[in-house]
């Protein structure tokens, strides 16, 4: 089986390598020519434009998109669909908003193309060595591609989630949960850092990850962070937000579902990117106004 990859960044290249390891034929496209060279070194075929990538109409096309969510994915999907034939398949395995996936599925349907939205978890290591995938789309197409997804995933790491949009919806909620779990780990280790005890944080993370209720891959990564002995004073406490946590909170507001932990973890990320800190400065000045409390000047 031949898979056409569009997007050969860290995740896309990991999927491509995983596919090649399992003896699939892979041809790909990316604007980064160095990615093309790497794909060729791995045994794949690289094309410098989408037109030539999709020019072969003699066989069924299975196009796998691994691109940043939003306009780039949507525009590229449309461009690909316009060059594909009836009964071809497009797989969007990036972090697209599920509403975009519904729109893209409807567009593909007008072309007679089958659309699958795949929430992909496991990071770069998972993409290359065994991911977790949540697959939405037509059930009979999933059944046809199930061996492909199962080979790309760890054991029991693949689920058919339902119709189009359901895969990315599930991944959206997954990432919201991820926000909350990471925030809890960060807060717990912050308290340990300020405690009266001289803990070895790497050893604490290690023991937390062996037999405890909170053992997890995130705790394993926490251990690695401390084992690497990074100087945390040299790292800005800025936590970028990729968007899926925000989408999760927006969906909770739409459905009137209570998500206090996930919402607060998102707000913490926003606060970390607020260099001006106007609200904090104003509160400090208000305390000075009504109570004469001192405020700290920025140096």
Secondary structure by P-SEA (a helix, b strand, c coil): cbbbbccccaaaaaaaaaaaaabbbbbbccccaaaaaaaaaabbbbbcccccccccccbbbbbbbbccccaaaaaaaaaaaaaccccbbbbbcccccaaaaaaaaaaaaaacbbbbbbbccccccccccbbbbbbbccaaaaaaaaaaaaaaccccccccccccaaaaaaaaaaaaaaaaaaaaaaaaaaaaaacccccaaaaaaaaaacccccccaaaaaaaaaaaacccccccccbbbbccaaaaaaaaaaaaccccaaaaaaaaaaaaaacccaaaaaaaaaaaaacccbbbbbcc
